[in-house]
Amino acid sequence: MSNRTLALLAALSATIIYGLNHTIAKEVMPTYIKPFGFIFLRVMGAALLFWCIAPFAPKQKIETKDWGRIAICAVMGMVINMLAFFKGLQLSTPINSSVLVTITPIIVVVLSALFIKEKITLQKGFGVFLGLIGALTLILFGAEIRSDAPNIPLGNFLFIINATFYGSYLILVKKLIEKYHPFVLLKWLFTIGVLVNLPITFSEVTEIQWSLLPLNIIGAIIFVILGTTFGTYLLNAFALTQLKATTIGAFVYLQPLVGVIFALLTGKDSLTSVKLIAMFLVLFGVYLASKKAKPSP
């Protein structure tokens, strides 16, 4: 099997893990662990694992001038992004989260235009417009009466916050990824994430009653730490050694498919006409925004 095939399988595996995460993480919150407490477990677990594998990476010293960018990336990618997503997942539904998380490429297009002056073509602009209309459709009209989703509009809005900060993280971290080995960089990003998250999440961590956690919930926690956090970063790091970032980005279209099917099969969510319309608008918008325009003859 070629390295390219293995890289494609790695990217596909990461996408499947992300798709399953919407329902699996929702099962834990807030009955057993509140969202902020869960984030601390996730970031702490990943930090420890990356410190364990860091010795296998080349020895690299972080240059003084890069620590500021690393700190900002950690706050965006390992603090605000994660806190907003898990809090949103507690308040909303797995299908809403699996749809709205795919808006990240649209956010990247908008932020790239604002901060690095990347040109937005008519096609990309229309894609951004459709994606945002789809997101607003879910936020404004996707409310349902559900005991496990107490504030769906606010939860959906937090998914947009999540996508915005994750998109910002992707733009800012690009230069660091080109400069440092992924194990070295991720070790420090997650370590800073632990330190920043600690005062925000500590009270919810102390509320966890470990002796009362059922085995399936412990399994879900392990899945989120090993799979959704540590595993996906490793899989995508390997995939990036063989594939273009745009190729890996294309796998984002599969995440709603995996997330929706898994949520429906497990009975944790249901499809409505509003969700279907919003899903179409978001995915088609993301497709147009991320599709390369044909060069002029």
Secondary structure by P-SEA (a helix, b strand, c coil): ccaaaaaaaaaaaaaaaaaaaaaaaaaaccccccaaaaaaaaaaaaaaaaaaacccccbbbbcccaaaaaaaaaaacccaaaaaaaaaaaaccaaaaaaaaaaaaaaaaaaaaacccccccaaaaaaaaaaaaaaaaaaccccccccccccaaaaaaaaaaaaaaaaaaaaaaaaaaacccaaaaaaaaaaaaaaaaccccaaaaaacccccccaaaaaaaaaaaccccaaaaaaaaaaaacccaaaaaacccaaaaaaaaaaaaaccccccaaaaaaaaaaaaaaaaaaccccccc
